[in-house]
Amino acid sequence: MSHTQSRSLIHRIPHTRWLSTSFARFERHMLNLRKAKSLSQIAKEWDAIAALRDDQIASGKDHSANVVLAPAILARLKTCKSLVDIGCGTGWLTARAEEHTSLAVGVDPSNESISLARLRHPGRSIKYVAESVETFSRRRAKFECAISNMAASCAPDLQGFLVASRRILKRGAPFLLTIPHPCFWPLYWGYASHPRFKYQRTFAVEGEFKIRREATAYLTTHFHHPLELYVSSLGTAGFSVESLEELAGREFDYPRFLLVAAKAK
Ligand SMILES: C[S@@+](CC[C@H](N)C(=O)[O-])C[C@H]1O[C@@H](n2cnc3c(N)ncnc32)[C@H](O)[C@@H]1O
């Protein structure tokens, strides 16, 4: 059947049937777009996959974490007296950042990730706290700089996450965060053509976690937000955006990640 014939056939299929077959395609790949998801559900998902994630990074299987994301953050990190890694997961990046600071604190609501961080990535000047940044910010500790790798996009409340991040930073402190590139990640992850996807809206995207060299059966969730929302939310939370860097991965023609260099106003 030619391309033109198949297209005209699609137009003759009743709309509802076409939609249900399209949804089925995404269900087969375990990709589900939801309106929201709670922080405790998110933390449980990261609990379940914590050991595997740490192995993927330690073994070098996770190329993006080791070769794209961590070097981009660390290259911009200036020496500071105190640093907080917001959404630190198993602490591998907190440990790599330790040499830039006299005190490093990793914060994450996933208990399992924090237990692994204490076990596998300890350091003389590192502390780990099993709390969301929102809860941690009530302690009123203030840091000279912050890093956050791929965590803002996993927080169910983006604005709450950023406001809390600002609260734990001194005025003028740099905040280096990476996020999935909102324009291209939906293509990479495979939901850009999902019947419910709209770039301008926020979605909780549930799917089986994958890295380039390994698919897994673990369900994790990230949130899609349009780029404009990230930038406006940073502004509302009290940050100025100093620069954006588009980061490429391997075997994907578009930038997969964004590094945002912000500053606490
Ligand atoms: C994609 S993982 C990244 C973990 C780690 N930064 C890394 O590079 O391996 C996202 C992390 O964000 C954490 N997270 C989600 N919401 C959070 C919040 N409100 N405060 C702090 N961390 C949060 C999750 O528990 C999860 O560990």
The ligand as a Gaussian input file, in Angstrom:
#p B3LYP/6-31G(d) Opt

LIG

0 1
 C       16.128000      11.674000      37.748000
 S       16.437000      11.482000      39.479000
 C       18.045000      12.288000      39.553000
 C       18.796000      11.930000      40.787000
 C       20.227000      12.469000      40.835000
 N       20.278000      13.918000      40.783000
 C       21.063000      11.870000      39.741000
 O       21.614000      12.630000      38.941000
 O       21.169000      10.636000      39.694000
 C       15.343000      12.698000      40.187000
 C       15.426000      12.795000      41.693000
 O       14.680000      13.939000      42.114000
 C       14.152000      13.634000      43.379000
 N       13.078000      14.587000      43.715000
 C       11.800000      14.617000      43.236000
 N       11.114000      15.598000      43.841000
 C       11.953000      16.199000      44.707000
 C       11.816000      17.271000      45.646000
 N       10.662000      17.918000      45.789000
 N       12.889000      17.613000      46.393000
 C       14.069000      16.981000      46.238000
 N       14.267000      15.962000      45.377000
 C       13.218000      15.566000      44.622000
 C       13.700000      12.174000      43.232000
 O       13.501000      11.527000      44.465000
 C       14.853000      11.581000      42.414000
 O       15.833000      11.018000      43.231000

